[in-house]
Every structure is written in C-alpha cells, then in structure tokens.
Amino acid sequence: MKRTSRLLAGATAMMLALGGVAQAESVTLVSWGGAYGAAQKKHMVDPWVEMTGNEVLFEDYSGGVAEMKAQVEAGNIQWDAVDIEVIDLERACSEGLLEVLDHSDLPDGDDGTPAADDFIPSALESECGVGVIVWSVIFAYNTETEGEAPTMIADFFDLEKFPGKRAMRKRPQVNMEWALIADGVSKDEVYDVLATEEGQARAFAKLDTIKDDIVWFDSWSQAPQLLNDGGASLVQSANGRIYAAIADDGKPFKIVWDAQVYDLDVWSILKGSPKKDIAWDFIKFATSSKPLAGMIDVAYGPTRKSSDAYVDSSINDSLPSAHVDEGLKADGIFWADYGESLGEAFNEWLLK
C-alpha cells in the first residue's frame, strides 16, 4: 500500500432532516491511487461520505489477487470494497475470494432505466462485481524527445527504428498479448495461440528481443513519471494516466491506440468482509449514473448508458471506446485459467 488517506465528513443537514443522529460506520475502500483514485474520491467517495456521514479509509494497491487471497485465507479481512481489473476478477471470483453481489438491488439510472438495461452487458457479467469503467492499456511517447512518431505495437518492439528504454508493468497480462500481435498474430487469434505451449514460447521469444531494454514498474502511477523524466522513451500505461498528464499537467505526450488491450474495472467486496452491507451501499452509490460519469475526468468511459447525459462529447475521442477497432478485449476467462501458470513462467523468464 503506497498511500493511505482518511476521508471524514459529516452529514449534519441530512441527519437533522431525518430527525435524529445517525450512527456513523467505517469502511475500507481500495483502489489505484493517482489521478484515477483522485477522480473516485471526488465523484464517488466524498459525495457518499457527505451523504451518509460514514468514515472511509481509502487505500492504494498495485492490482492482482495475491493480497486479497492472503487476507481471505488467513481470515483476516483488512479491505472491504476493492476496485479490481476484470482481467483478475474471474480468478478471484472462482477462487472464492469475493462476495456474490445481488445485481437486482442496484438502483435505476437517473433517467429511470432499470439497472439491468442501463449497464453495458459486460459490466454485470460476473456475479462478484459491478462495472465501474471501460479502460485500456496503451503505450505513449514524448513528442518533444521522440524523433519519428511510433504508430503501431510493432514499433514498441523495434529497437533499431525506435531506440531507447521501454517501460512495462511487471506481469504477463497484456505484455504477452502485445508480444504475439507484434510478432504477427492476428488480434482475434491471440488467446487461442497463447493457450498453447508453442504460443507461450513465441511470446517470450518476442519479449526477449527487448528484455535488456525494459524498465519494469509495479503501479500505473509510475508510468507517466517514467515518460516525463526520460526513464523510458516508450511507456506502457493505463490510458487515463497519460490523458491526465496531458490534460492536467500539459505534458507533450501522445497515446498510440494500436493494439490497446481494453477491459473493465469493477467494484467487488472481499469474501468475509464484516462490513459487507456498508460496502455494498457504497458500491450502489458509486456505480449510479452521475458518479460513474465523473470518471471521464481521467478519460475512462462509464459503464452505464444513462451516464452519457453528464458527459461532454468533446472528450469522446480520448476514450478507449472510440478506438475499439484498434484494440483487443482482455479475456478474463483466459487469465483465470492460465494466470497462475503464466505468472510462474513469467517470473522464471524474468530471472533468466
């Protein structure tokens, strides 16, 4: 956990209106920090705290299922609601690390559309989560330091044409998909190929071609910093991190959408959380129409159609949803089946 901030706020007016003083409760929410966490704090956490008077401990993590698994298996639940990448969700759900959620209890959209019809279908596919955003993994470069502009994922692996360090997140997900696409595998065949020993060997062989020039990082918050300080010339990143650096900080960065791997994040509740009810109350609020629309601040698309009424259309081209044809949908079921074995193989490859 990189940072912890305690968010306290009262709801005096609401409590007076109800004719009494409500008993405040506390809940621990876990997400990704950075601009993403700041947007969640602004549009989801703070309004809910103000409305309910509850106390929130808002913590950061770097993803994956290891920390959740350790808590559940030890029977020592420290986290209540967690923002999880769908690429990890299937595994966490199938291993019994998450509570089953009653999607029929979700509120209607602000326009009256029932939740089941308002959410995009993939947002409610898992019984263990409720979709928050559509996001993607892209790569980016600094227009002031890069000569010729890279335009495709093959350029990321071309050290001769585009010399310099590459920054990548230290895990097999996305890296192996990118390696195969850069090696000529069509996007619609990537997971079929990656399911074979030959395909896995092919992906590692392609990663070998840039291995000595890779700068590894653990958290998405490190990606724009590596690009900004020259630690790498081409940087893998969650799209919203680069968008925030451009829009908020005026950085001369450029996103390359080719082979973007897009997916969803969901709010889930750790299995055995003693605060399950209050965590669920937060999730229902956080995934209602207006809070979801606030994630546009960091160029992540909302998962409810009714949220569109709150979205400035001028930002549409910066959203992953505008570049679906250039990308690949992350396969959460594949990673649930192969995540553990490929994770071990990836760690062994790192040590070679």
C-alpha positions as CSV (number, residue, x, y, z in Angstrom):
1,M,0.0,0.0,0.0
2,K,1.6,3.2,-1.2
3,R,-0.6,5.8,0.3
4,T,-3.4,6.0,2.9
5,S,-5.8,8.9,3.3
6,R,-8.6,9.2,5.8
7,L,-11.7,10.9,4.5
8,L,-14.1,12.3,7.1
9,A,-17.1,14.3,6.5
10,G,-20.4,15.0,8.3
11,A,-24.0,14.8,7.1
12,T,-25.5,17.1,9.7
13,A,-28.2,18.5,7.4
14,M,-29.3,15.1,6.4
15,M,-29.4,13.7,9.9
16,L,-31.3,16.7,11.2
17,A,-33.8,16.2,8.3
18,L,-34.3,12.7,9.4
19,G,-35.0,13.8,13.0
20,G,-32.0,12.2,14.7
21,V,-28.3,11.5,14.7
22,A,-27.3,8.6,12.6
23,Q,-24.6,6.2,13.8
24,A,-21.5,6.6,11.5
25,E,-19.8,3.5,10.3
26,S,-16.4,2.9,8.8
27,V,-15.3,1.0,5.6
28,T,-12.0,0.4,3.9
29,L,-12.0,1.0,0.1
30,V,-9.0,0.0,-2.0
31,S,-8.2,1.4,-5.5
32,W,-5.3,2.5,-7.7
33,G,-4.3,6.0,-6.4
34,G,-3.0,8.7,-8.8
35,A,-5.4,10.6,-11.0
36,Y,-7.8,7.6,-11.1
37,G,-8.1,7.5,-7.3
38,A,-8.4,11.3,-7.1
39,A,-11.4,11.1,-9.6
40,Q,-13.0,8.3,-7.5
41,K,-12.5,10.3,-4.3
42,K,-14.1,13.4,-5.9
43,H,-17.1,11.8,-7.6
44,M,-17.7,8.6,-5.5
45,V,-16.1,8.7,-2.1
46,D,-16.5,12.3,-1.0
47,P,-20.2,12.6,-2.0
48,W,-21.1,9.3,-0.3
49,V,-19.3,10.3,2.9
50,E,-21.1,13.6,2.9
51,M,-24.4,11.9,2.2
52,T,-24.0,9.2,4.9
53,G,-21.6,10.6,7.5
54,N,-19.7,7.4,7.3
55,E,-15.9,7.2,7.6
56,V,-13.8,5.9,4.8
57,L,-10.2,4.6,4.8
58,F,-9.1,4.9,1.1
59,E,-6.1,2.9,0.3
60,D,-4.0,2.1,-2.8
61,Y,-2.7,-1.2,-4.2
62,S,-1.0,-2.4,-7.3
63,G,-3.5,-5.0,-8.5
64,G,-3.5,-8.7,-8.8
65,V,-5.1,-11.2,-6.4
66,A,-2.3,-12.1,-4.0
67,E,-3.1,-9.6,-1.2
68,M,-6.8,-10.5,-1.4
69,K,-6.1,-14.2,-1.3
70,A,-3.8,-13.8,1.7
71,Q,-6.5,-11.9,3.7
72,V,-9.3,-14.3,2.9
73,E,-7.2,-17.5,3.5
74,A,-6.0,-16.1,6.9
75,G,-9.5,-15.0,7.8
76,N,-8.1,-11.5,8.5
77,I,-10.0,-9.2,6.2
78,Q,-8.5,-5.7,6.1
79,W,-10.2,-4.5,2.9
80,D,-13.9,-4.2,2.3
81,A,-14.6,-3.0,-1.3
82,V,-11.9,-3.3,-3.9
83,D,-11.6,-1.9,-7.4
84,I,-10.4,-4.9,-9.5
85,E,-9.4,-5.3,-13.1
86,V,-11.7,-7.7,-14.8
87,I,-8.6,-9.5,-16.1
88,D,-8.1,-10.6,-12.5
89,L,-11.8,-10.8,-11.5
90,E,-12.6,-14.2,-12.9
91,R,-9.8,-15.8,-11.0
92,A,-10.6,-14.0,-7.7
93,C,-14.3,-14.9,-8.0
94,S,-13.7,-18.6,-9.0
95,E,-11.3,-19.0,-6.0
96,G,-13.9,-17.7,-3.6
97,L,-12.1,-14.5,-2.7
98,L,-15.1,-12.3,-3.4
99,E,-18.7,-12.0,-2.2
100,V,-21.6,-12.7,-4.6
101,L,-23.5,-9.5,-5.3
102,D,-27.2,-9.1,-5.9
103,H,-27.3,-7.1,-9.1
104,S,-31.1,-6.8,-8.9
105,D,-30.5,-4.5,-5.9
106,L,-28.7,-1.9,-8.0
107,P,-30.6,1.4,-8.4
108,D,-32.2,2.5,-11.7
109,G,-30.3,5.0,-13.9
110,D,-31.1,8.7,-13.3
111,D,-33.3,8.6,-16.4
112,G,-35.3,5.7,-14.9
113,T,-33.8,2.9,-16.9
114,P,-33.6,-0.3,-14.9
115,A,-30.0,-1.2,-13.9
116,A,-30.1,-4.4,-15.9
117,D,-30.8,-2.5,-19.1
118,D,-28.7,0.6,-18.2
119,F,-25.3,-1.1,-17.6
120,I,-23.4,-2.2,-20.7
121,P,-23.6,-6.0,-20.7
122,S,-20.0,-6.8,-19.7
123,A,-20.4,-4.6,-16.6
124,L,-22.6,-7.2,-14.9
125,E,-21.2,-10.4,-16.4
126,S,-19.6,-11.5,-13.1
127,E,-21.7,-12.2,-10.0
128,C,-18.8,-10.9,-8.0
129,G,-18.6,-7.3,-9.3
130,V,-20.3,-4.2,-10.7
131,G,-18.5,-2.5,-13.6
132,V,-17.0,1.0,-12.9
133,I,-15.1,2.0,-16.1
134,V,-14.0,0.9,-19.5
135,W,-10.3,1.5,-19.7
136,S,-7.3,0.3,-21.7
137,V,-3.6,-0.4,-21.7
138,I,-1.9,1.7,-24.4
139,F,1.7,2.9,-24.9
140,A,2.7,6.5,-25.2
141,Y,5.7,8.7,-26.1
142,N,7.0,12.2,-25.6
143,T,6.6,14.2,-28.7
144,E,9.4,16.5,-27.7
145,T,12.0,13.8,-27.3
146,E,10.9,11.1,-29.8
147,G,12.0,11.7,-33.4
148,E,9.8,9.7,-35.7
149,A,6.4,9.0,-34.3
150,P,5.6,5.3,-33.5
151,T,2.2,4.3,-34.7
152,M,1.8,0.6,-34.0
153,I,2.7,-2.1,-31.5
154,A,5.4,-3.5,-33.7
155,D,7.2,-0.1,-33.2
156,F,7.3,-0.8,-29.4
157,F,9.4,-3.9,-30.1
158,D,11.6,-2.2,-32.8
159,L,14.7,-1.1,-31.0
160,E,16.5,-0.3,-34.3
161,K,13.9,2.2,-35.6
162,F,12.9,3.4,-32.1
163,P,15.9,3.1,-29.8
164,G,15.5,3.6,-26.0
165,K,14.1,2.0,-22.9
166,R,10.6,0.6,-22.8
167,A,8.6,0.8,-19.6
168,M,6.3,-2.1,-18.9
169,R,4.2,-3.3,-16.0
170,K,5.8,-6.3,-14.3
171,R,3.2,-9.0,-15.0
172,P,2.4,-11.3,-18.0
173,Q,-1.1,-9.8,-18.7
174,V,-1.0,-7.5,-21.8
175,N,2.7,-8.0,-22.3
176,M,2.2,-11.4,-23.8
177,E,-0.7,-10.3,-25.9
178,W,1.4,-7.4,-27.2
179,A,4.3,-9.7,-28.0
180,L,2.2,-12.0,-30.1
181,I,0.5,-9.2,-32.0
182,A,3.9,-7.6,-32.7
183,D,5.1,-11.0,-33.9
184,G,2.3,-11.2,-36.5
185,V,-0.6,-13.0,-34.7
186,S,-4.0,-11.5,-35.6
187,K,-5.9,-10.0,-32.7
188,D,-8.7,-12.5,-33.0
189,E,-6.3,-15.4,-32.6
190,V,-4.2,-14.1,-29.8
191,Y,-5.8,-16.1,-26.9
192,D,-6.0,-19.3,-29.0
193,V,-2.3,-19.1,-29.7
194,L,-1.4,-18.0,-26.2
195,A,-3.2,-21.1,-24.8
196,T,-0.6,-23.4,-26.5
197,E,3.0,-24.1,-25.3
198,E,4.2,-23.0,-28.7
199,G,2.4,-19.7,-28.5
200,Q,3.7,-19.0,-25.0
201,A,7.2,-19.7,-26.1
202,R,6.7,-17.4,-29.1
203,A,5.5,-14.6,-26.8
204,F,8.5,-15.0,-24.5
205,A,10.8,-15.1,-27.5
206,K,9.4,-11.8,-28.8
207,L,9.8,-10.2,-25.3
208,D,13.4,-11.5,-25.3
209,T,14.1,-9.1,-28.2
210,I,13.6,-6.0,-25.9
211,K,14.2,-7.6,-22.5
212,D,17.5,-5.9,-21.8
213,D,15.9,-2.5,-22.5
214,I,12.8,-2.9,-20.4
215,V,12.2,-0.8,-17.3
216,W,9.8,-2.7,-15.1
217,F,7.2,-1.0,-12.8
218,D,4.5,-2.2,-10.5
219,S,2.0,0.6,-10.3
220,W,0.3,2.5,-13.1
221,S,1.1,5.7,-11.2
222,Q,4.8,5.2,-12.2
223,A,4.1,5.2,-16.0
224,P,3.7,8.9,-16.7
225,Q,6.6,9.7,-14.4
226,L,8.9,7.4,-16.3
227,L,8.0,9.1,-19.6
228,N,8.3,12.6,-18.1
229,D,11.8,12.1,-16.6
230,G,13.2,10.2,-19.5
231,G,13.4,6.9,-17.7
232,A,11.9,5.3,-20.9
233,S,11.1,6.5,-24.3
234,L,8.1,4.3,-24.9
235,V,5.9,3.6,-21.9
236,Q,3.0,1.2,-21.3
237,S,0.3,2.8,-19.4
238,A,-3.4,2.8,-18.4
239,N,-4.8,5.3,-20.9
240,G,-6.2,7.6,-18.2
241,R,-2.8,8.2,-16.6
242,I,-1.4,9.6,-19.8
243,Y,-4.6,11.6,-20.5
244,A,-4.4,13.2,-17.1
245,A,-0.7,14.1,-17.7
246,I,-1.7,15.8,-21.0
247,A,-4.9,17.4,-19.9
248,D,-4.0,18.5,-16.3
249,D,-0.2,18.9,-16.5
250,G,0.3,20.0,-20.1
251,K,2.7,17.2,-20.8
252,P,3.7,16.7,-24.5
253,F,2.7,13.0,-24.6
254,K,1.0,11.2,-27.3
255,I,-1.1,8.0,-27.0
256,V,-0.8,5.1,-29.5
257,W,-4.0,3.2,-29.6
258,D,-2.9,0.3,-31.9
259,A,-3.3,-3.0,-30.0
260,Q,-4.7,-1.3,-27.0
261,V,-6.0,-4.0,-24.6
262,Y,-9.2,-2.7,-23.2
263,D,-11.2,-4.0,-20.3
264,L,-13.4,-3.0,-17.4
265,D,-12.7,-2.4,-13.7
266,V,-15.3,-3.4,-11.2
267,W,-16.1,-2.7,-7.5
268,S,-16.1,-6.0,-5.6
269,I,-16.3,-7.0,-1.9
270,L,-13.8,-9.3,-0.2
271,K,-15.3,-12.6,1.0
272,G,-16.0,-12.5,4.7
273,S,-15.9,-8.7,5.0
274,P,-17.6,-7.8,8.3
275,K,-18.6,-4.5,6.5
276,K,-20.3,-6.2,3.6
277,D,-23.6,-4.3,3.9
278,I,-22.0,-0.9,4.1
279,A,-19.5,-1.7,1.3
280,W,-22.5,-2.7,-0.8
281,D,-24.2,0.6,0.0
282,F,-21.1,2.4,-1.2
283,I,-20.9,0.4,-4.4
284,K,-24.6,1.0,-5.3
285,F,-23.9,4.8,-4.9
286,A,-20.6,4.7,-6.7
287,T,-22.0,2.9,-9.7
288,S,-25.0,5.1,-10.1
289,S,-25.3,7.4,-13.1
290,K,-23.6,10.7,-12.0
291,P,-20.7,9.2,-10.0
292,L,-19.7,7.0,-13.0
293,A,-19.8,9.9,-15.3
294,G,-17.2,11.6,-13.2
295,M,-14.6,9.1,-14.3
296,I,-14.5,11.0,-17.6
297,D,-12.1,13.3,-15.7
298,V,-9.4,10.7,-16.5
299,A,-10.7,9.5,-19.8
300,Y,-12.3,6.3,-18.6
301,G,-15.7,5.5,-20.1
302,P,-18.7,5.0,-17.7
303,T,-20.4,1.6,-17.7
304,R,-24.0,3.0,-17.5
305,K,-25.7,4.4,-20.6
306,S,-27.6,7.0,-18.5
307,S,-24.2,8.5,-17.5
308,D,-23.9,9.8,-21.0
309,A,-26.2,12.7,-20.2
310,Y,-23.4,14.1,-17.9
311,V,-20.5,13.6,-20.4
312,D,-19.0,16.3,-22.5
313,S,-19.0,14.9,-26.1
314,S,-15.7,16.7,-26.8
315,I,-13.8,14.1,-24.8
316,N,-15.2,11.1,-26.7
317,D,-12.1,10.6,-28.9
318,S,-9.9,10.3,-25.8
319,L,-12.0,7.3,-24.5
320,P,-11.0,3.7,-25.2
321,S,-14.5,3.1,-26.6
322,A,-13.7,5.3,-29.6
323,H,-10.8,3.0,-30.5
324,V,-12.3,-0.4,-30.1
325,D,-11.4,-1.4,-33.7
326,E,-7.7,-0.8,-33.0
327,G,-7.7,-2.9,-29.9
328,L,-8.2,-6.2,-28.2
329,K,-10.7,-7.1,-25.5
330,A,-8.9,-8.6,-22.5
331,D,-10.0,-12.2,-21.9
332,G,-10.7,-12.5,-18.2
333,I,-11.7,-16.2,-18.5
334,F,-8.4,-17.0,-20.3
335,W,-6.4,-15.3,-17.5
336,A,-8.5,-17.1,-14.8
337,D,-7.4,-20.4,-16.4
338,Y,-3.8,-19.5,-17.2
339,G,-3.0,-16.6,-14.9
340,E,-1.3,-18.7,-12.2
341,S,0.8,-20.9,-14.6
342,L,1.8,-18.0,-16.9
343,G,2.6,-15.9,-13.8
344,E,5.1,-18.5,-12.7
345,A,6.5,-18.8,-16.2
346,F,6.8,-15.0,-16.4
347,N,8.7,-14.8,-13.1
348,E,11.0,-17.6,-14.2
349,W,11.6,-15.7,-17.5
350,L,12.5,-12.5,-15.6
351,L,15.2,-14.4,-13.7
352,K,16.9,-15.8,-16.9
